[in-house]
């Protein structure tokens, strides 16, 4: 009869005491820590893992004066800024950092503001340029002919349709124009009607749509301490490590290795992990918390 499979010992770098300060994190710091781990779980270099451990597993935005002064643009410069004394020459440190991977915009945004970016924002010139380059060649060619005065030229039907329907793949962003000459109450009513139409359209498409599920998620302020109590950061770090080692341990085994929460809370830990590792759900979670739990706020205008 085979005996019970033994849970591996945690790696030497794992120190449970280093995670205790997570109980005092605010919403912005939780967003930073979880957004970073969501990205790392997607496949980061071992160098990134080592840098994170040097900085400490529980990160706070208030401890990053060097980051803001240098306007760092990648995760390694950010993490190594906590121990810049290892370089005698700051320019050497900067050169080293510039060769490292780029920091994703959502991690950088969480670091700078502690908030999920707004769901409604102006379209930048740079973004418009990128979208123009992404358009199918037949649509771009049709535009060139029109610009040259060839009004009789026929083109693909999408040329006269919506911009977000012109791209080959489904997009979760929508391009709209807002007429500020209209009163705010009219614009809000128009936006509500537009959103209702778009949500119905997405529902009719069917299939897996994590952003639809994310729209229903809620997170309350008092639940932030629960994230620390169930050992969410400990579990995520050890799970990322064991996957990189090719161990393929079960959730139970990783929880046992981390030494966090008893088995009665394992399902709750599992649910939090799933929320964290899905970027749509993670951002919806914290966006609703920041915007007042999903309750509409009265305009000050």
Beta strands, then each sheet from edge to edge (+ up, - down):
end
